[in-house]
Amino acid sequence: MKRLLKYSLIAFGLFVLIAPVLYVVVVTAALKEHAKEDGIILGSKFVQEAINDYTGKHGDPPRKLEDLVPEFMQSIPAFPDISRIDYHLSADGKHWTLDLYWTSRKVPLIFRRTNAGLSSEDTKRQVDTENGCYVLKAG
């Protein structure tokens, strides 16, 4: 019985030593993932503000994102985790949509900023809205 108690105490002691390390590893990974998402959301907000400024000055949104440089932003923000960026205008040229695809995740996402709102199909795929950015499941 003493032997069982001794090994139980050793196992418990190891657990007490290892648990904080595992906790730190898990929390750090989660914070890094959240920081990447925040970078995408804030970078896309910067582009949205430039589009709005361009529209305010010229009356219509730009035909392509490159039209924003250098007058409204020095460069298009870099999005290292984004696999594709789509910007398009509606047929009437008044509504725009900016989609940033983050497909390297377990659940691929699209970060969308638009002045047209979401279609009913996109509303079904919506996961979240953060700082005016729609987060949709890709696919």
C-alpha positions in Angstrom: 0.0 0.0 0.0 2.9 2.4 0.8 4.3 1.7 -2.6 1.0 2.7 -4.3 0.8 5.8 -2.3 4.4 6.7 -3.1 3.8 6.3 -6.9 0.5 8.2 -6.7 2.3 11.1 -5.0 5.1 11.1 -7.6 2.5 11.1 -10.4 0.6 13.9 -8.8 3.8 15.9 -8.3 4.7 15.5 -12.0 1.2 16.6 -13.0 1.5 19.7 -10.8 4.8 20.5 -12.5 3.7 19.8 -16.1 0.2 21.3 -16.0 1.3 25.0 -15.9 3.7 24.4 -18.8 0.9 22.8 -20.9 -1.4 25.7 -19.9 1.1 28.3 -21.1 1.6 26.5 -24.4 -2.1 26.2 -25.1 -2.8 29.8 -24.1 0.1 31.1 -26.2 -1.1 29.2 -29.3 -4.6 30.6 -28.8 -3.3 34.2 -28.4 -1.2 33.9 -31.6 -4.2 32.7 -33.6 -6.3 35.6 -32.2 -3.6 38.1 -33.0 -3.5 36.9 -36.6 -7.3 37.4 -36.8 -7.1 40.8 -35.3 -4.4 41.8 -37.8 -6.7 40.7 -40.7 -9.7 42.6 -39.2 -7.8 45.8 -38.6 -5.9 45.7 -41.9 -9.2 45.3 -43.8 -10.7 48.2 -41.8 -7.8 50.3 -43.0 -8.6 49.4 -46.6 -12.3 50.0 -46.0 -11.6 53.5 -44.7 -9.4 54.2 -47.8 -12.3 53.0 -50.1 -14.7 55.3 -48.2 -12.3 58.3 -48.5 -11.9 57.5 -52.3 -15.7 57.3 -52.7 -16.1 60.6 -50.8 -13.7 62.4 -53.1 -14.5 60.7 -56.5 -18.2 59.9 -56.0 -17.8 56.2 -56.8 -15.7 53.4 -55.2 -12.4 52.6 -56.9 -12.4 50.0 -59.7 -9.5 48.2 -58.1 -7.6 48.4 -54.9 -4.5 49.7 -56.6 -6.4 52.9 -57.3 -6.2 53.7 -53.6 -2.4 53.9 -53.7 -0.7 56.4 -53.0 -3.4 59.0 -52.5 -5.4 57.1 -49.8 -2.9 54.6 -48.5 0.8 54.1 -49.1 0.4 50.5 -50.0 -2.1 47.7 -49.7 -1.6 46.0 -46.3 0.2 42.7 -46.3 -1.8 39.8 -45.0 0.6 36.9 -44.6 -2.0 34.3 -43.6 -4.5 35.3 -46.4 -4.4 33.0 -49.4 -6.5 35.3 -51.7 -7.9 38.8 -51.7 -11.0 39.6 -53.9 -12.3 43.1 -54.4 -15.2 43.6 -56.7 -17.8 46.2 -57.6 -21.5 45.7 -58.2 -22.9 46.0 -61.8 -24.0 49.6 -61.1 -20.5 50.5 -59.7 -21.9 51.8 -56.4 -21.4 48.8 -54.1 -18.2 47.1 -53.3 -17.1 43.9 -51.5 -13.6 43.1 -50.1 -13.1 39.4 -49.3 -9.9 38.1 -47.5 -9.6 34.3 -47.6 -7.9 32.6 -44.7 -7.9 29.0 -45.9 -4.9 27.6 -43.9 -7.1 27.2 -40.8 -8.9 24.0 -39.7 -12.1 25.9 -40.5 -11.4 28.1 -43.6 -12.8 31.6 -43.2 -13.6 34.6 -45.3 -13.3 38.1 -43.8 -15.7 40.4 -45.7 -16.1 44.1 -45.7 -18.8 45.6 -47.9 -21.1 48.5 -48.3 -23.8 46.2 -49.7 -24.6 44.0 -46.7 -24.8 40.2 -46.9 -26.9 38.1 -49.1 -29.3 35.6 -47.5 -26.9 32.8 -48.6 -23.9 34.6 -47.0 -25.9 35.2 -43.8 -26.3 31.4 -43.4 -22.5 31.1 -43.6 -21.8 33.9 -41.1 -19.9 33.0 -38.1 -19.3 36.4 -36.5 -19.2 40.1 -37.0 -16.3 42.0 -35.6 -15.6 45.7 -36.0 -17.8 45.9 -39.1 -16.1 42.8 -40.6 -18.3 39.9 -41.5 -16.6 36.5 -40.8 -18.0 33.7 -43.0 -17.2 30.1 -43.3 -15.5 29.5 -46.7 -17.0 27.1 -49.1 
